[in-house]
Amino acid sequence: MANRTILDPTGERTLAERSPVARPAALGGLTIGLIDISKPRGDVFLDRLEARLSDVGAQVRRYRKPTFSKPAPVDLRHRIAVECQVVIEALAD
């Protein structure tokens, strides 16, 4: 994998060093969390994605942030981390 820089848009004063997690070889049999960040039409995209993931045998769990302008609450992030092996966060306008 090429060397990549990932920027965190949450307004942190200092940069956090993070390495990407290895991607799974296949999605079938995994629990995948889909996070709707509460922007218009994000749910439309996630509906289509959920259908595609279900077709390959993934179990899909849906989550929704209270607002797109702030990070997800700690309890929601914890729940997602405990319940899911893969997470996809999506937005659309």
C-alpha positions in Angstrom: 0.0 0.0 0.0 1.3 3.4 -0.9 2.2 5.9 1.9 -0.9 7.9 2.6 -1.7 10.9 4.8 -5.2 10.8 6.3 -6.5 14.1 7.6 -9.0 14.3 10.5 -11.5 17.2 10.0 -12.5 17.4 13.6 -10.4 20.5 14.4 -7.9 18.9 16.7 -5.0 21.1 17.7 -2.4 18.4 17.4 -2.2 15.7 14.7 -2.9 12.2 15.9 -0.7 9.5 14.4 -2.9 6.6 13.1 -2.2 3.7 10.9 -4.9 2.2 8.7 -6.3 -1.1 9.8 -5.8 -4.0 7.4 -8.9 -4.6 5.2 -10.7 -7.9 5.4 -10.2 -10.3 2.4 -14.0 -10.6 2.1 -17.1 -9.0 3.6 -19.4 -12.1 3.7 -20.0 -13.3 7.3 -18.9 -10.0 8.8 -21.0 -7.5 10.8 -20.7 -4.2 9.0 -21.9 -0.9 10.6 -23.2 1.8 8.4 -23.2 5.3 9.9 -25.5 7.9 8.6 -24.0 11.3 9.6 -27.4 13.0 9.3 -26.8 14.9 6.1 -29.6 15.0 3.4 -29.8 11.9 1.2 -27.1 10.0 3.1 -29.7 7.4 4.0 -30.5 6.9 0.3 -26.9 5.9 -0.4 -26.7 3.7 2.7 -29.9 1.9 1.7 -28.3 0.9 -1.6 -25.1 -0.1 0.1 -26.9 -2.2 2.7 -28.6 -4.1 -0.1 -25.3 -4.8 -1.9 -23.6 -5.9 1.4 -26.5 -8.2 2.3 -26.2 -9.8 -1.2 -22.6 -10.8 -0.4 -23.6 -12.3 3.0 -22.7 -9.5 5.4 -24.8 -8.7 8.4 -25.6 -5.0 8.4 -26.3 -2.7 11.4 -27.4 0.9 10.9 -26.5 3.8 13.1 -27.2 7.6 12.9 -25.3 10.5 14.4 -27.5 13.1 16.0 -26.0 15.9 13.9 -23.4 16.0 11.1 -21.6 19.0 12.7 -20.2 17.2 15.7 -18.4 13.9 16.2 -20.6 10.9 17.2 -21.3 10.7 20.9 -18.9 8.4 22.9 -21.6 5.9 23.7 -22.5 5.5 20.0 -18.9 5.1 19.0 -18.5 2.4 21.7 -21.6 0.6 20.6 -20.4 0.5 17.0 -16.9 -0.7 18.0 -18.4 -3.6 20.1 -21.0 -4.6 17.6 -19.2 -4.3 14.2 -16.1 -5.7 12.6 -16.2 -3.2 9.7 -17.6 0.4 9.6 -18.6 2.5 6.7 -19.4 6.2 7.3 -21.1 8.0 4.5 -22.6 11.3 3.6 -24.4 12.8 0.7 -25.8 16.1 -0.3 
